[in-house]
Amino acid sequence: MYSYYTDTYFYTATINKWQRLLDNDEHKQIIIDSLKFCVQKERIQLHGFVIMPNHIHLLVTLTDKETQEAFQRDFLKFTSHPKIATEKQKPLQSL
């Protein structure tokens, strides 16, 4: 099925309190896997992205069936859930 791409956005997402959670390559891979999924499902056309230690930048074009709010909601949901699961598996550290 052919999707028509319409609106292009420069999108930035920051991590709560600017924590440096994306220093870890496993956490970066969660972002990359989520972007690959969105491209494969023809939800977005990805023009470029940058992963910084505490935020990301995306340049995406949304399909005609995708809204900016839905993309943002789903992308943040899909990238935060694996991160939470990863953190829950780690032993608690002493303060």
Phi, psi and omega in degrees: 000131180275130176254140178267125180269135188240288190261133179255137184228146165261118189240134177234134174234131180249153178273141181313128179059024177055033177296148182269060183282344183262018171290331184281129181297328178297322180289323176297321181296328176298317178297312182297317179297321179294319177295318177301317179300314181297322178291314182297325179275006178058036175274329180219162166246120185266122180263332180179159177205156176225130176252115178259169182300332184228011176194168178228155173236138178229146169239107187228151170246129181274151175283168180294339180268358185251137173256157180300318181295318181293318178298311181300313180301309184291319180297314180294322179295313183290331180274334181277326183297313176297326179295316179297317179298320179297316182293326180293334180281343181280145176291150178294139179258147177290144177273000000 
